[in-house]
């Protein structure tokens, strides 16, 4: 469910800093200014069109490396403008402004190829990710250890306890992920560029996720890519997620997914499928979720348990500055009418610092009083981002 273009996401979320040997004692300061407008409407009787207009951004500071460690911090803010009829997409959940320290962390090697990340940090994992579709990405309070002793492998273990940002209950302050001690995480990632293979396996234990029930989420996926020639490439991917109530009713559920993508020069087309089964409806976790059929706004969790989803996507880069994308996702729930989403986006990068993105979404959702009917929704939005 990432909404911003790859160019913008790279500029604003990664905060990547490369320290050359001769300048390793320098501090790094960067940030962005973001302005956004969103308009929402629907065909529900007596409903009002909503408008969100806000300006904000972030500023990031990273210390020089000291004995193998660095300390980073990022400040985020969002300020709504002109008293809009808001649906709280760009504001705090109560429609007000917010400002907070979204990152405050230390990272570095503790021995050999073993490193730690401690503190509040923007991270991207399958079920806990940045999902930067508003004014600030999700960030998490983490205590993670990573090891890279084996070539092509990364092993991760630790805990994630709190979060803030767009998807969190309170965007401008950190709140607990669960009613218990948070989420325990273990993972292994594998990547071999020569073979064209990437794979990952994750396990999340959600302590007291709801009603004193612990939830376990197991997830694996793999992608194989091949270059046909200098202009043409193909890739195929598969994923599997399983949810299980560890105590209580001991219900479980699963999601399988397949996707294929073809790229020729500046054109990319893709098709994806997900199938959900079992007693538990799919969970997106803490962020946008990992599912292949995720649109800008909806995922297979929208259609619930025992449902399926089919997606078609395309992207075309006119040149280094202009790109277009479009997608259709159809969701078939076990009960009720089919749900769908159409997405269209275009991005224009003036230079390495300034980019503007336009997004248009049309989608349906189940009628709250009659599941055999759906309500129609429409949204368009503009994001302008300047990085420095």
DRENDO-1510 file (C-alpha; in Angstrom, 1 decimal, always signed):
<recs>
REC; n; res; u; v; w
REC; 1; UNK; +0.0; +0.0; +0.0 .
REC; 2; UNK; +2.8; +2.4; -0.6 .
REC; 3; UNK; +1.4; +5.5; -2.2 .
REC; 4; UNK; +4.5; +7.6; -2.9 .
REC; 5; UNK; +6.6; +7.1; -6.0 .
REC; 6; UNK; +9.8; +5.1; -5.7 .
REC; 7; UNK; +11.8; +8.4; -6.3 .
REC; 8; UNK; +10.0; +10.2; -3.5 .
REC; 9; UNK; +10.1; +7.2; -1.1 .
REC; 10; UNK; +13.8; +6.9; -1.6 .
REC; 11; UNK; +14.4; +10.5; -0.9 .
REC; 12; UNK; +12.2; +10.7; +2.1 .
REC; 13; UNK; +12.2; +7.4; +3.9 .
REC; 14; UNK; +15.6; +5.8; +3.5 .
REC; 15; UNK; +17.6; +8.7; +4.9 .
REC; 16; UNK; +20.6; +6.9; +3.5 .
REC; 17; UNK; +24.0; +8.2; +4.4 .
REC; 18; UNK; +27.2; +6.9; +2.9 .
REC; 19; UNK; +30.3; +7.7; +4.9 .
REC; 20; UNK; +33.5; +7.8; +2.9 .
REC; 21; UNK; +36.7; +7.0; +4.7 .
REC; 22; UNK; +38.0; +10.5; +4.6 .
REC; 23; UNK; +34.8; +12.1; +5.9 .
REC; 24; UNK; +33.8; +9.6; +8.5 .
REC; 25; UNK; +33.9; +12.2; +11.2 .
REC; 26; UNK; +31.2; +14.4; +9.6 .
REC; 27; UNK; +27.7; +14.7; +10.8 .
REC; 28; UNK; +24.8; +14.3; +8.3 .
REC; 29; UNK; +21.7; +16.5; +8.2 .
REC; 30; UNK; +18.9; +16.1; +5.7 .
REC; 31; UNK; +15.2; +16.3; +5.5 .
REC; 32; UNK; +12.1; +17.1; +3.4 .
REC; 33; UNK; +9.2; +19.4; +3.1 .
REC; 34; UNK; +5.9; +17.8; +2.1 .
REC; 35; UNK; +2.7; +19.4; +1.1 .
REC; 36; UNK; -0.4; +17.3; +0.3 .
REC; 37; UNK; -4.1; +17.7; -0.7 .
REC; 38; UNK; -6.6; +14.9; -0.7 .
REC; 39; UNK; -10.3; +15.0; -1.7 .
REC; 40; UNK; -12.7; +12.1; -0.8 .
REC; 41; UNK; -16.2; +11.6; -2.0 .
REC; 42; UNK; -18.8; +8.7; -2.1 .
REC; 43; UNK; -22.3; +7.9; -3.2 .
REC; 44; UNK; -23.7; +7.4; +0.4 .
REC; 45; UNK; -26.8; +9.5; +1.0 .
REC; 46; UNK; -26.3; +12.7; +3.0 .
REC; 47; UNK; -22.5; +12.2; +3.1 .
REC; 48; UNK; -20.1; +15.2; +2.6 .
REC; 49; UNK; -17.1; +15.5; +0.4 .
REC; 50; UNK; -13.9; +15.6; +2.5 .
REC; 51; UNK; -10.9; +17.7; +1.9 .
REC; 52; UNK; -7.5; +17.4; +3.6 .
REC; 53; UNK; -4.8; +20.0; +3.0 .
REC; 54; UNK; -1.6; +20.0; +5.1 .
REC; 55; UNK; +2.1; +20.9; +5.1 .
REC; 56; UNK; +4.8; +19.2; +7.0 .
REC; 57; UNK; +7.9; +17.1; +6.6 .
REC; 58; UNK; +10.9; +15.8; +8.5 .
REC; 59; UNK; +14.4; +16.5; +9.4 .
REC; 60; UNK; +17.0; +13.8; +10.1 .
REC; 61; UNK; +20.4; +14.0; +11.8 .
REC; 62; UNK; +23.0; +11.2; +11.9 .
REC; 63; UNK; +26.2; +11.3; +13.9 .
REC; 64; UNK; +29.6; +10.3; +12.7 .
REC; 65; UNK; +30.6; +6.7; +13.4 .
REC; 66; UNK; +32.2; +6.3; +16.8 .
REC; 67; UNK; +33.7; +2.9; +17.6 .
REC; 68; UNK; +31.5; +1.3; +15.0 .
REC; 69; UNK; +28.2; +3.0; +16.2 .
REC; 70; UNK; +26.0; +5.8; +14.9 .
REC; 71; UNK; +23.1; +7.6; +16.5 .
REC; 72; UNK; +20.2; +9.0; +14.5 .
REC; 73; UNK; +17.1; +11.0; +15.1 .
REC; 74; UNK; +14.2; +12.2; +12.9 .
REC; 75; UNK; +11.6; +14.8; +13.7 .
REC; 76; UNK; +8.2; +14.7; +11.9 .
REC; 77; UNK; +5.4; +17.2; +11.7 .
REC; 78; UNK; +2.1; +17.7; +10.0 .
REC; 79; UNK; +0.1; +20.9; +10.1 .
REC; 80; UNK; -3.4; +21.1; +8.6 .
REC; 81; UNK; -4.3; +24.2; +6.8 .
REC; 82; UNK; -7.5; +26.3; +6.4 .
REC; 83; UNK; -9.9; +24.3; +8.5 .
REC; 84; UNK; -10.7; +21.6; +5.9 .
REC; 85; UNK; -13.6; +19.1; +6.2 .
REC; 86; UNK; -11.1; +16.4; +7.0 .
REC; 87; UNK; -11.2; +12.6; +7.2 .
REC; 88; UNK; -8.0; +12.7; +9.2 .
REC; 89; UNK; -5.8; +11.3; +6.5 .
REC; 90; UNK; -3.2; +14.0; +6.7 .
REC; 91; UNK; -3.8; +15.1; +10.4 .
REC; 92; UNK; -3.7; +13.5; +13.8 .
REC; 93; UNK; -6.6; +11.1; +14.4 .
REC; 94; UNK; -8.5; +13.8; +16.1 .
REC; 95; UNK; -8.1; +16.1; +13.1 .
REC; 96; UNK; -5.4; +18.2; +14.7 .
REC; 97; UNK; -1.7; +18.8; +14.0 .
REC; 98; UNK; +1.1; +16.6; +15.3 .
REC; 99; UNK; +4.8; +16.8; +15.8 .
REC; 100; UNK; +7.1; +14.2; +17.3 .
REC; 101; UNK; +10.5; +12.5; +17.3 .
REC; 102; UNK; +9.8; +9.5; +15.1 .
REC; 103; UNK; +13.3; +8.2; +15.1 .
REC; 104; UNK; +15.8; +8.1; +18.0 .
REC; 105; UNK; +18.2; +5.1; +17.6 .
REC; 106; UNK; +21.7; +3.7; +17.9 .
REC; 107; UNK; +23.0; +1.2; +15.4 .
REC; 108; UNK; +26.3; -0.4; +14.8 .
REC; 109; UNK; +28.4; -3.6; +15.0 .
REC; 110; UNK; +28.8; -5.3; +18.3 .
REC; 111; UNK; +31.3; -7.9; +17.0 .
REC; 112; UNK; +32.2; -9.3; +13.6 .
REC; 113; UNK; +29.3; -9.1; +11.3 .
REC; 114; UNK; +26.7; -8.9; +14.1 .
REC; 115; UNK; +25.0; -5.5; +14.5 .
REC; 116; UNK; +22.2; -4.0; +16.5 .
REC; 117; UNK; +19.4; -1.5; +16.0 .
REC; 118; UNK; +18.1; -0.1; +19.3 .
REC; 119; UNK; +15.5; +2.6; +19.7 .
REC; 120; UNK; +12.8; +4.2; +17.5 .
REC; 121; UNK; +13.4; +3.6; +13.8 .
REC; 122; UNK; +11.6; +3.4; +10.5 .
REC; 123; UNK; +11.8; -0.3; +9.4 .
REC; 124; UNK; +10.3; -2.3; +6.6 .
REC; 125; UNK; +9.4; -5.9; +7.3 .
REC; 126; UNK; +6.4; -7.9; +5.9 .
REC; 127; UNK; +4.1; -7.2; +8.8 .
REC; 128; UNK; +5.7; -4.1; +10.3 .
REC; 129; UNK; +6.5; -1.4; +7.7 .
REC; 130; UNK; +6.7; +2.3; +7.0 .
REC; 131; UNK; +3.5; +2.4; +4.7 .
REC; 132; UNK; +4.3; +6.0; +3.8 .
REC; 133; UNK; +0.9; +7.1; +2.4 .
REC; 134; UNK; +0.3; +10.2; +4.5 .
REC; 135; UNK; +2.4; +12.8; +6.1 .
REC; 136; UNK; +4.7; +10.6; +8.1 .
REC; 137; UNK; +5.7; +6.9; +7.8 .
REC; 138; UNK; +5.2; +4.4; +10.5 .
REC; 139; UNK; +8.2; +4.1; +12.9 .
REC; 140; UNK; +8.7; +1.5; +15.6 .
REC; 141; UNK; +10.4; +1.1; +18.9 .
REC; 142; UNK; +12.8; -1.8; +18.2 .
REC; 143; UNK; +15.5; -3.9; +19.8 .
REC; 144; UNK; +16.9; -5.9; +16.9 .
REC; 145; UNK; +20.1; -8.0; +16.3 .
REC; 146; UNK; +21.2; -8.9; +12.8 .
REC; 147; UNK; +24.0; -11.3; +11.7 .
REC; 148; UNK; +25.6; -11.5; +8.2 .
REC; 149; UNK; +28.3; -14.1; +8.8 .
REC; 150; UNK; +26.9; -16.4; +6.1 .
REC; 151; UNK; +27.3; -15.1; +2.5 .
REC; 152; UNK; +23.9; -14.0; +1.0 .
REC; 153; UNK; +22.1; -14.5; +4.3 .
REC; 154; UNK; +20.8; -12.0; +6.9 .
REC; 155; UNK; +19.5; -13.3; +10.3 .
REC; 156; UNK; +17.3; -11.1; +12.4 .
REC; 157; UNK; +15.9; -11.5; +15.9 .
REC; 158; UNK; +14.5; -9.1; +18.5 .
REC; 159; UNK; +11.4; -7.3; +19.7 .
REC; 160; UNK; +9.2; -4.5; +18.4 .
REC; 161; UNK; +7.1; -2.9; +21.2 .
REC; 162; UNK; +5.6; +0.5; +20.2 .
REC; 163; UNK; +4.8; +2.5; +17.1 .
REC; 164; UNK; +3.7; +5.9; +15.7 .
REC; 165; UNK; +3.0; +7.3; +12.3 .
REC; 166; UNK; +0.2; +7.1; +9.7 .
REC; 167; UNK; -1.3; +3.7; +10.6 .
REC; 168; UNK; -0.8; +4.0; +14.4 .
REC; 169; UNK; -3.7; +4.7; +16.8 .
REC; 170; UNK; -2.0; +8.0; +17.7 .
REC; 171; UNK; +0.2; +9.3; +14.9 .
REC; 172; UNK; +2.2; +11.9; +16.9 .
REC; 173; UNK; +3.1; +9.7; +19.9 .
REC; 174; UNK; +4.3; +6.2; +20.4 .
REC; 175; UNK; +1.7; +3.6; +21.7 .
REC; 176; UNK; +1.9; -0.1; +22.5 .
REC; 177; UNK; +1.7; -2.5; +19.5 .
REC; 178; UNK; -0.3; -5.0; +21.6 .
REC; 179; UNK; -1.9; -5.3; +25.0 .
REC; 180; UNK; +1.1; -7.3; +26.2 .
REC; 181; UNK; +4.8; -7.1; +25.7 .
REC; 182; UNK; +4.7; -6.3; +22.0 .
REC; 183; UNK; +6.0; -8.5; +19.2 .
REC; 184; UNK; +8.9; -10.9; +19.1 .
REC; 185; UNK; +10.5; -11.3; +15.6 .
REC; 186; UNK; +12.8; -13.8; +14.1 .
REC; 187; UNK; +13.7; -13.9; +10.4 .
REC; 188; UNK; +16.1; -15.0; +7.7 .
REC; 189; UNK; +16.6; -13.2; +4.4 .
REC; 190; UNK; +18.5; -14.7; +1.4 .
REC; 191; UNK; +19.6; -12.9; -1.8 .
REC; 192; UNK; +21.8; -14.1; -4.6 .
REC; 193; UNK; +22.0; -11.7; -7.5 .
REC; 194; UNK; +23.9; -14.2; -9.7 .
REC; 195; UNK; +21.1; -16.7; -9.3 .
REC; 196; UNK; +18.4; -14.1; -9.5 .
REC; 197; UNK; +16.8; -15.5; -6.3 .
REC; 198; UNK; +15.5; -13.6; -3.3 .
REC; 199; UNK; +13.7; -15.3; -0.4 .
REC; 200; UNK; +12.7; -14.5; +3.2 .
REC; 201; UNK; +11.1; -16.2; +6.2 .
REC; 202; UNK; +9.6; -14.4; +9.2 .
REC; 203; UNK; +7.9; -15.3; +12.4 .
REC; 204; UNK; +6.1; -12.8; +14.6 .
REC; 205; UNK; +4.7; -13.6; +18.0 .
REC; 206; UNK; +2.1; -11.0; +19.0 .
REC; 207; UNK; +1.7; -11.0; +22.8 .
REC; 208; UNK; -1.9; -10.4; +23.9 .
REC; 209; UNK; -2.8; -9.0; +20.5 .
REC; 210; UNK; -6.5; -8.9; +21.4 .
REC; 211; UNK; -8.7; -10.2; +24.3 .
REC; 212; UNK; -5.7; -11.9; +26.0 .
REC; 213; UNK; -5.1; -14.0; +22.8 .
REC; 214; UNK; -1.5; -14.3; +21.5 .
REC; 215; UNK; -1.2; -14.5; +17.7 .
REC; 216; UNK; +1.6; -16.1; +15.7 .
REC; 217; UNK; +2.2; -15.0; +12.1 .
REC; 218; UNK; +4.5; -17.2; +9.9 .
REC; 219; UNK; +5.4; -15.8; +6.5 .
REC; 220; UNK; +7.6; -16.9; +3.6 .
REC; 221; UNK; +8.1; -15.6; +0.1 .
REC; 222; UNK; +10.5; -16.1; -2.8 .
REC; 223; UNK; +11.2; -14.4; -6.1 .
REC; 224; UNK; +13.1; -15.6; -9.2 .
REC; 225; UNK; +14.2; -13.0; -11.8 .
REC; 226; UNK; +15.8; -13.5; -15.1 .
REC; 227; UNK; +17.2; -11.1; -17.7 .
REC; 228; UNK; +16.3; -12.1; -21.2 .
REC; 229; UNK; +18.3; -9.3; -22.8 .
REC; 230; UNK; +19.4; -5.8; -22.0 .
REC; 231; UNK; +15.8; -4.6; -22.3 .
REC; 232; UNK; +13.7; -7.5; -21.2 .
REC; 233; UNK; +13.3; -9.2; -17.8 .
REC; 234; UNK; +10.8; -11.6; -16.2 .
REC; 235; UNK; +10.1; -12.4; -12.5 .
REC; 236; UNK; +7.9; -14.9; -10.7 .
REC; 237; UNK; +7.0; -14.8; -7.0 .
REC; 238; UNK; +5.2; -16.9; -4.4 .
REC; 239; UNK; +4.1; -16.1; -0.8 .
REC; 240; UNK; +2.5; -17.9; +2.1 .
REC; 241; UNK; +1.3; -16.5; +5.4 .
REC; 242; UNK; -0.3; -18.4; +8.3 .
REC; 243; UNK; -2.1; -16.9; +11.3 .
REC; 244; UNK; -2.6; -18.8; +14.5 .
REC; 245; UNK; -4.2; -18.1; +17.8 .
REC; 246; UNK; -1.7; -19.4; +20.3 .
REC; 247; UNK; -4.1; -19.7; +23.1 .
REC; 248; UNK; -7.9; -19.2; +23.5 .
REC; 249; UNK; -9.9; -20.5; +20.6 .
REC; 250; UNK; -6.8; -21.8; +18.7 .
REC; 251; UNK; -8.3; -20.7; +15.3 .
REC; 252; UNK; -6.0; -20.3; +12.4 .
REC; 253; UNK; -6.0; -19.0; +8.8 .
REC; 254; UNK; -3.7; -18.6; +5.8 .
REC; 255; UNK; -3.1; -16.6; +2.7 .
REC; 256; UNK; -1.3; -17.9; -0.4 .
REC; 257; UNK; -0.1; -15.7; -3.3 .
REC; 258; UNK; +1.4; -15.8; -6.7 .
REC; 259; UNK; +2.6; -13.0; -9.0 .
REC; 260; UNK; +4.4; -12.6; -12.3 .
REC; 261; UNK; +5.9; -9.5; -13.8 .
REC; 262; UNK; +7.4; -8.7; -17.2 .
REC; 263; UNK; +9.5; -5.7; -18.0 .
REC; 264; UNK; +10.4; -4.4; -21.5 .
REC; 265; UNK; +12.5; -1.3; -21.7 .
REC; 266; UNK; +10.4; +1.3; -19.7 .
REC; 267; UNK; +7.2; -0.7; -19.5 .
REC; 268; UNK; +6.3; -3.1; -16.7 .
REC; 269; UNK; +3.2; -5.3; -16.5 .
REC; 270; UNK; +2.2; -7.6; -13.7 .
REC; 271; UNK; -0.5; -10.0; -12.5 .
REC; 272; UNK; -1.1; -11.3; -9.0 .
REC; 273; UNK; -3.4; -13.6; -7.1 .
REC; 274; UNK; -4.1; -14.1; -3.4 .
REC; 275; UNK; -6.4; -16.7; -1.7 .
REC; 276; UNK; -7.4; -16.5; +2.0 .
REC; 277; UNK; -8.7; -19.5; +3.9 .
REC; 278; UNK; -9.4; -20.5; +7.5 .
REC; 279; UNK; -11.1; -19.2; +10.6 .
REC; 280; UNK; -9.0; -16.0; +10.8 .
REC; 281; UNK; -9.3; -13.1; +8.4 .
REC; 282; UNK; -6.0; -11.9; +6.9 .
REC; 283; UNK; -4.1; -9.4; +8.9 .
REC; 284; UNK; -2.0; -6.6; +7.4 .
REC; 285; UNK; -0.1; -6.3; +10.6 .
REC; 286; UNK; +1.3; -2.9; +11.5 .
REC; 287; UNK; +1.4; -1.1; +8.2 .
REC; 288; UNK; +0.4; -1.9; +4.6 .
REC; 289; UNK; +0.9; -5.6; +4.7 .
REC; 290; UNK; +2.9; -7.8; +2.3 .
REC; 291; UNK; +0.3; -9.2; +0.0 .
REC; 292; UNK; +0.7; -9.2; -3.8 .
REC; 293; UNK; -2.8; -7.9; -4.5 .
REC; 294; UNK; -2.6; -4.8; -2.3 .
REC; 295; UNK; -3.8; -1.6; -3.9 .
REC; 296; UNK; -3.2; +1.9; -2.8 .
REC; 297; UNK; -5.9; +1.6; -0.2 .
REC; 298; UNK; -7.4; -2.0; +0.0 .
REC; 299; UNK; -5.8; -5.4; +0.6 .
REC; 300; UNK; -7.2; -8.9; +0.8 .
REC; 301; UNK; -7.9; -8.2; +4.5 .
REC; 302; UNK; -10.7; -6.0; +3.3 .
REC; 303; UNK; -12.6; -8.9; +1.9 .
REC; 304; UNK; -12.1; -11.1; +5.0 .
REC; 305; UNK; -11.6; -14.8; +5.5 .
REC; 306; UNK; -12.3; -17.4; +2.7 .
REC; 307; UNK; -11.8; -14.7; +0.0 .
REC; 308; UNK; -9.7; -14.2; -3.1 .
REC; 309; UNK; -8.2; -11.3; -5.0 .
REC; 310; UNK; -6.8; -10.8; -8.5 .
REC; 311; UNK; -4.7; -7.8; -9.5 .
REC; 312; UNK; -3.4; -6.4; -12.8 .
REC; 313; UNK; -0.8; -3.6; -12.8 .
REC; 314; UNK; +1.2; -1.6; -15.2 .
REC; 315; UNK; +3.9; +1.1; -15.0 .
REC; 316; UNK; +5.5; +3.1; -17.8 .
REC; 317; UNK; +8.4; +5.5; -17.5 .
REC; 318; UNK; +8.3; +8.1; -20.2 .
REC; 319; UNK; +11.7; +9.4; -19.3 .
REC; 320; UNK; +13.9; +10.0; -16.2 .
REC; 321; UNK; +11.4; +12.6; -15.0 .
REC; 322; UNK; +7.9; +11.3; -15.8 .
REC; 323; UNK; +6.2; +8.0; -15.0 .
REC; 324; UNK; +2.7; +6.6; -15.0 .
REC; 325; UNK; +1.1; +3.6; -13.2 .
REC; 326; UNK; -2.3; +2.0; -13.2 .
REC; 327; UNK; -3.9; -1.0; -11.5 .
REC; 328; UNK; -7.0; -3.0; -10.9 .
REC; 329; UNK; -7.7; -5.3; -8.0 .
REC; 330; UNK; -10.9; -7.3; -7.7 .
REC; 331; UNK; -11.8; -8.9; -4.3 .
REC; 332; UNK; -14.2; -11.8; -4.0 .
REC; 333; UNK; -15.5; -12.3; -0.4 .
REC; 334; UNK; -17.2; -15.5; +0.8 .
REC; 335; UNK; -20.3; -13.4; +1.5 .
REC; 336; UNK; -21.5; -10.2; +0.0 .
REC; 337; UNK; -20.8; -8.4; -3.2 .
REC; 338; UNK; -17.4; -8.3; -5.0 .
REC; 339; UNK; -15.2; -5.4; -4.1 .
REC; 340; UNK; -12.8; -3.6; -6.5 .
REC; 341; UNK; -10.2; -0.9; -6.6 .
REC; 342; UNK; -8.9; +1.1; -9.6 .
REC; 343; UNK; -5.6; +3.0; -9.1 .
REC; 344; UNK; -3.9; +5.6; -11.3 .
REC; 345; UNK; -0.8; +7.5; -10.6 .
REC; 346; UNK; +1.7; +9.8; -12.3 .
REC; 347; UNK; +4.9; +11.2; -11.0 .
REC; 348; UNK; +7.0; +14.1; -12.1 .
REC; 349; UNK; +10.5; +14.7; -10.8 .
REC; 350; UNK; +11.8; +18.2; -11.5 .
REC; 351; UNK; +15.3; +17.2; -10.2 .
REC; 352; UNK; +16.8; +15.1; -7.5 .
REC; 353; UNK; +15.2; +17.2; -4.8 .
REC; 354; UNK; +11.7; +18.1; -6.0 .
REC; 355; UNK; +8.9; +15.7; -7.1 .
REC; 356; UNK; +5.1; +15.9; -7.5 .
REC; 357; UNK; +2.8; +12.8; -7.4 .
REC; 358; UNK; -0.8; +12.7; -8.5 .
REC; 359; UNK; -3.0; +9.7; -7.4 .
REC; 360; UNK; -6.6; +8.8; -8.3 .
REC; 361; UNK; -8.4; +5.9; -6.7 .
REC; 362; UNK; -11.9; +4.5; -7.2 .
REC; 363; UNK; -13.1; +1.7; -5.0 .
REC; 364; UNK; -16.1; -0.1; -3.5 .
REC; 365; UNK; -16.8; -1.4; +0.0 .
REC; 366; UNK; -19.6; -3.5; +1.5 .
REC; 367; UNK; -22.7; -1.6; +2.5 .
REC; 368; UNK; -22.9; -1.5; +6.2 .
REC; 369; UNK; -26.7; -2.3; +6.2 .
REC; 370; UNK; -26.9; -4.7; +3.2 .
REC; 371; UNK; -23.9; -6.9; +2.4 .
REC; 372; UNK; -25.4; -7.6; -1.1 .
REC; 373; UNK; -24.7; -4.0; -2.0 .
REC; 374; UNK; -21.6; -1.9; -2.2 .
REC; 375; UNK; -20.9; +1.8; -1.7 .
REC; 376; UNK; -18.8; +3.6; -4.3 .
REC; 377; UNK; -15.8; +5.8; -3.2 .
REC; 378; UNK; -13.5; +8.2; -5.1 .
REC; 379; UNK; -10.3; +9.9; -4.1 .
REC; 380; UNK; -7.7; +12.0; -5.7 .
REC; 381; UNK; -4.6; +13.4; -4.1 .
REC; 382; UNK; -1.5; +15.4; -4.8 .
REC; 383; UNK; +1.8; +15.2; -2.9 .
REC; 384; UNK; +4.7; +17.6; -3.4 .
REC; 385; UNK; +8.0; +16.7; -1.8 .
REC; 386; UNK; +11.2; +18.7; -1.6 .
REC; 387; UNK; +14.3; +17.0; -0.1 .
REC; 388; UNK; +17.4; +18.7; +1.2 .
</recs>
